[in-house]
């Protein structure tokens, strides 16, 4: 997830909270939409209450929201996306994005129509399996009605032709994020929502999919994204960059960064490594020094978490006052330059790389379990700090324990609290307290087991507790209740 600015950075440079999502009211429990529980389940056959029947029988429309308890209108029901393939062109002078999105999916119900999340952009045409489909807009929803119903279990392909001037999503509580237009390009980034500002998507982490991008920009600009870099080609003053992420991922883990960047491509541990630094930042400066340790940090984390779980390595450092955080975009995290104002800080690199295991590979089923992302990424910082000869994990634990507000829960922080310090710091405290409780051997065996058994899947806190008890052989539910949900400081183990 997104990492807010480091402590001590002036408030004018970076605010303490995240940006990036429009406010969505939490609906009552009487909602007809129900989110099923499962690992790596994808989007489930959630039905609209009182849905229309199609002329072909008992086909029904998929829901315009997946029913997440915190953000019920995020994502969509009725289908499971396998992959997104985007062919786009961005003109910075006109501030216009145009292109096509090809979406491969499987119906998870007898589907008469379905929604895609798409904010603001204009849709010229939609087809399903090659046949023209009716389409309409309902705020930030693209409503697609295929020529014929899609039977449960059937695979289908959606082609969307669209374009316009992208804009970020605004939220009263969290500011704005998503597609940011810059002087010479753009930065598309954010969590929990952002992808819908630049392509049609099922925008919830429970529907993970592969991602392929061909993006055409004026010659001289870099166009950066996630995954494995492909060939670049130029014609008539334009250059096309290609990227492919074959490890299914949550939609908020995509990014598009266009502008003047120093780009270095190499190979690390048999995988491509792409490091890009905003050209306005000094060469061999703190950002480059920190990024140069990306492979070293990932290699260390492999020793404690297990095999590196995604297709590539790297990082992108942007220089933009609106990007006051770092985000673990898959295989290639994006860092605001604010993190390197005080030197080549590597703790933030460890945090975002830790997410490649916890959050990216092993992903949330619901946003209420955010501590499973942030607690373990925070702990990756602590482990790296000790390995790198700085503060030990015990010292970090004692420091954070003393200044934690225990009235704020980590395990169910509320929609406005998913990026709170309780989720990050109390989450990290819970992880280290667990280590002290069960011992090092059982603890590190648990981390590797969790990362391996749920690789590529979606999880919740109950699943982690179950695995922890199985691997360690100890009853731990009371422990997790105290450390994640209690309102007083638990005794140190």
N, C-alpha and C positions, 0 to 999 in steps of 0.2 A: 504494500500500500504506500501511500505517499508519506514521506518523511518530512515534517516541518523543519523550519530553519533551526540551526544550532543555537543553544543558549548563548547570550552575549552579543549576538548580532543585532545591530540597532533596529528598532521597530520600523523605521522608515525603509529598511532594506528587505525585511521579511517578517511577515506576521506569524503568530504562533499557530494558527490553524490552517487547515487545508482550504483550497477552493474547489470548484469543479462539480457542482451538481445542482440541478434545479430542485427546489423544495417539493416534496411529494407528501401529502398528508397520509398518515397511517390510517387505514380503514378499520372498521370494527371487525371483530372475530366472526360476525355473521356473514362475511363475504362468502359467496358461493365458491370462489376460487380456492383450491386446496393445493398446497405444495407437498408432494410426496417426499418420503425420506429414502435416500439411497446413495450409493457411492457412484460418482461419475455418471449420474442418471440423466444429465441433459435436461432439456425443457420437457415438462410433463404435460399430459393431456388435461390441462385446466380448462374448464368450460365456462362460458358466460352464462350467468343466471338468466333464464328465459330466452335462450338463444333460438334464433330462427332455424328452421329445418330447410335443407336445400331440396331442390326439385328432384334430386337423384336419390332421395331416401332419407336416412337418419344422419346425414352429414350435418355438422354443426360448426360454427365459427370458433376458432381458437381465441382465448382470452387476450385482451389488450394489456395484460400484466401477468407476471408469473405468480404473484401472490406472496412474495417475500414479506414476512411480518413487519419489517422496517420500511420497505419501499415497495408496496404491493403492485404499483403500476410499472415498475422496472421490468424489462424483458417482455416476453409474450408466450402464450401457451399454444399447444397443438402441434408443435414440430420440434425437431432437434437438428441443429445445423452441424454439418460435417466440415464445411470449409467455405471461406470467402476468397474470391479472386477479383482483385480490383485493377482496372486499367484507367488511370487518371491523368489529367493534365492540369497543372496549376500555373496561372499567369499572374505573377506578383503585381505587374503594372495595373492590370484590371481588377486584381484581387478576386479572381474567379477560378473556381474549381469545376471541371467537367469530366465526365467519364461514365463508365459502366461498372456495375457490380454483378458478379455471377455468384450465386449462393446455392450450394448443394445442401439438401436437407432430407430428413425422413419424417413423414407424418406420424404422430403419436396418437392419433385419433382419426375417425372419419371426418375429414376437414373440408368444410365448404368455403371458408375464407380464413385469412390469417393476417397478422400485423407484423410490420417491421418498424423498429425505432429509427426515425430519421428527422432531425431537427432543422427546419428552415429551408433546406434546399428544394429546388423545383424538380419534379419528376416528369420526364417527357414520355416515357413508355415503360411498360412492364410486360414481360411474358413469363409463362410458366410452362416448362417442357416444350418450348418453341411456339406455343400458341399465345396470341395476345390475351392479356388478362385485364379486367377492369381494375382501376385503382382510384383511391380517394385519399384525402388527408383529413386527419382528426388531430389538430394541434401537432404534436411531435410524433404522431403515428402515421405510417403509411399502410393503408388498408388495401389488401390485395384479394380480389375474387377471381380465381382461375376459371377457365371455361368449363371445366368439369371438376367434380369433387375429387379430393385426394384420399384414397383409402388408407386406413390405419396400416402402418408398416411400409407404405410405398415410398420409394425415393423420388425426389423431384428436384428440378433446377429452376431457379428464378433469375431472370435477367432484368436489371433495373438500369435505365438510362436517366441520368440526372445531372444537375449542375446548379451553379449560382454562387453567391458570395457567402462563404461559411461564416458563422458567428458562434461565439461560445455560449454555453448554457449559463443562465444566471440563477443564483440561489440567494434568498434573503439571509440565510444562516451562514453560508460558506463562500460567498463571493461568486466569481464566474470562472469557468474553465472549459476546456475542450479545444476548439480550433481558434488559435490566436493568430491574427494577421500581424506580421512584422514589417519593418521597412523594406526588406528585400526578399521576404519569403513568408514562412509560417511555422508555428509550433502547435501541433495537435497532441494534447496530453491531458490526462486527468483521471480521477477516481472519485466515486464509484461509476460515474458516467463520463464519457467523452467521445467514444467512437461514433455515436449517432450524429455528431456534428459534422462528420465528413464521409460517412458511408452508411447505407441501410444495414441494420444489424439487430440481432436478438441480444439486447444489452443487459445481460445478467451473467454473473460468473458461473452459474450452474449449467450454462450451455457453452461448453468449450469447443473450439473449432480451429482448424488450420487456417493459415493466412498467407496469401500470395499477393504481391503488389508490384505493379509496373507504374511508375510515376514519372511524368515528363515535365521538365522545367527548363527555363532558359539556360543556354550554355553558360558555364562559369559558376553556377550554383550547385551545391550538393543537395541531394534529396535522400534523407536517411530514414531507416525504419528498423524493424526487428528481424531477427532470423539470419539466414544465410544470404550473403550478397551474391547476385547473379551478374550477368553481363551488363555493361552500359553501352549505349549506342547514341550517336548524334546525327542529326539531319536538320538542315534549314534553320540553324540557330537554336535548336532545342536538343536536350539530352534526356534520355530515358534511363532511369535507374530501376533495377529490379531486386526484390527481396522475397524470401520464402521462409516461413516458419512452419515446419512440418510437425512440430509437437503441439497438439491442441492446447489452446490457451483461452483464458477469459478475455472478453472484448476490451476491457479497460487496460489490458496489457499491450495493446497496439499503440503505435505512435507514428507521427510523420513530422520530420524536422527538415525544413528547407531554408537554405541561406548560405552564407559565406563561412565555411568550416574547413579547418585543417583535418583531413581524413587520412588515417593510417590503417592499412589493412595488412594483417599478418596471420599466422597460424599458431594456435596454442593447443597442445594436447590433441592434435588431430582435427581440431575444429577451427573455423575462421574466427579471428578476433578483429573487430572494427572499433577503433577509437576515433571520435570526432570531437574537436574542440572549436568553439567559436573563434573565428580568426581575429577578433578584437582582443582576445585574452593573450597574455604574453607567451611567447614560445618558451618552452622549458620552465614555465612558471608552475605555481602550486597545483593548478588543475591538471596539467600534464604529468607532473610528478606523481600525483595520487592515482590518476588513471593508469599509469605505467605499472602499477602493482596489482592491477585487476586479475591477471592470471595467477599470480602468487597467492592472492587472497582466496580465489576460487579453489586452488589446489589444496590449501589448508582446510577450507570448509569441507572438501570431499573427505578428508580424514576423519571428520566427526559426524557428518551427515550422510555419507554414502556417495555413490557415483553422481557426478554432475548431470542434472536431468534434462537439459535443453540443448538445442542444436548449435549454438554459437556463443561467443563471449564478446564483451566490449562495453562501451559506455559513450554517452553523448553529453557534453557540457555546454549548456546554453547560457547566454548572457541576456537576460530579460527580466525586468523587475516584477513582472507578473508571475514568473515561475520561481516561487519562494519555497520550493520543496524539492525533494528528489522522489522519483517514482521508478518502481522495479519493472518497467516495461520489458517484455520477455527477451532474455538473452542480451539485452542492451539497455541498461537503465539510463534514465535521463536525470541529470543533476543540474540544479540551479547553481550558478557560479558563486552564490552567496556562501556555499559550504567551504569554499577555498579562499575566502577573504583573509583568514588567519594562518594560512599555510596549507601544505599538502595533506590535509586530514584524510585518513584512510578508514576511520570508523564508519563514515557514511557509505563508503564502498562496500565494506563488510555487511552493513545492514541490507543494502539493496541486493547484493549477491546472495545473502542468506534467504531472501525471498524467492530466489529461483527454485529452491526446494520447498519452502513454506509460504504458500500463497500462490505461486505460479504452477508448480508441478502438483502439489497437494493444495487444492483450492477450496474456497469456502462454498458451502451449500446455501448458507444464508448470511446476511451481513451482520447479524447479531453476534456471530462467532469470530469477529475481527481479531480478537486476541490471538487466535491460532496463527494468523499472519504476523502481527506486529510483535507479540511476545517473543516468538522464536527469532524474528529478525533482530530485535533488540538484544537477544541473547547471543546471536552471532557477533554483534559488536563486542560484547563482553569477552567472548572466547578469543576473538581476534586480538583485542587489547592485551590480554594476558600472553598470548602467543608472541605478540610483537614487542614484548618487554615493557609494556605500560602497566596500567592498573590491572590487578587480578580480578577474576570474576567475583571472588569473595569481597574484595574491596568495593567493587561496583554495587554489589548487592547491599552491603551495609550502608553505603551512601544513599542509595535510592530508597531503601527501607525507612531511613530516618526522615525523609522529606516527602513521603507519600501521603496523600489524603485518602484514607481508607474508607471514607464515606462514599467514594465514587467507585462503582463496580467495574471490573475489567471484562467479566464474562457476558454481561447483557447491558451495555452502556446506554441504550436508547439510540434512535436514529441520529440525533445531533451529536452523539458522543463517540461515534465509531473512530474518530481520529483524536480522541482525547489522550492526555498523558496517562490516564488510568489504563487505557488499552495498551499503550506502549510500555510504560514503566512497570505498572503492576503486573502486566502480562509477563515481562522479563523476570520480575521477582518470583512469580509463580513457577517459572521454569527452573530457576536456580534453587528455589526451596524444594522442588521435586527432586532435584539432583541430590541435595543434602539428605533428603528423607530416604531415598531408595539406594543411594550409593552410586559411585561412578560407573561401575561395570554395568549394572542394570540400566542406569540412565542413558548411557551412550548406546547401549543395545536397543533401547526403546526408540531413540531418535532415528537410528538407521532402519529399524523395523517399520516405524510409522512412514518414513519417506519412501520405503520400498513397497510396502503393501498398498499404499494409496497413491502411488505415482500415477499421475494423469487423472486422478479422481476428484470428487467433491466430498467434503467431510463436514462434520459438526463436532461440538465439544463432547457430546455423549460418546461418540466413536473414539475420540482420543482417550477419554477416561477408561473405556472398556479395554482398549489396547494396552494402556499403561498398567492396568491391573493384571492383565494376562502375562505381559512380558516380565513384570517385576515380581509377580506372585504376591502382591500386597493389596489390601483393601485401601482404596484411595479416594473414594467419593467424598467422604467428609473432608479430606485434605483439600480437594478442589473447591468444595463449597466455601470453605473459609478463605482461601486465597483469591478466588475469583469473584465471589459474591458477598462475602461478609462485610459488615460496616465498621468493624474494629480491627486493629492490627493483630494478625495472627502471631502466635509465638514463633520465634525463629527456630527452625530445626537444627 
